[in-house]
Amino acid sequence: MMILVLLIYFIYFDKMVFIFQMICTFFLIICHFSCIYLMS
């Protein structure tokens, strides 16, 4: 039972990390283009 819970937790955590990285990358790209737009 405990192993199953840990497995689910690790899979969920892995997905969360992936989603978090995607969001961070998205915001970095937006900031980058905003800076270029403001500078021009």
C-alpha positions in Angstrom: 0.0 0.0 0.0 2.7 2.4 1.0 4.7 1.7 -2.2 1.6 2.5 -4.3 1.2 5.9 -2.5 4.9 6.7 -3.1 4.6 5.7 -6.7 1.6 8.0 -7.2 3.4 10.8 -5.3 6.5 10.6 -7.5 4.5 10.5 -10.7 2.5 13.5 -9.6 5.6 15.4 -8.4 7.3 14.7 -11.7 4.3 16.1 -13.6 4.2 19.2 -11.3 7.9 19.9 -11.9 7.4 19.6 -15.6 4.4 21.9 -15.6 6.3 24.4 -13.4 9.2 24.4 -15.8 6.8 24.9 -18.8 5.2 27.9 -17.0 8.6 29.4 -16.1 9.9 29.0 -19.7 6.7 30.6 -21.0 7.1 33.6 -18.7 10.8 34.0 -19.6 9.9 34.0 -23.3 7.2 36.7 -22.7 9.6 38.8 -20.6 12.2 38.5 -23.3 9.9 39.6 -26.1 8.5 42.4 -23.9 12.0 43.7 -23.4 12.7 43.6 -27.1 9.5 45.4 -27.8 10.2 48.1 -25.2 13.7 48.6 -26.4 12.8 49.1 -30.1 
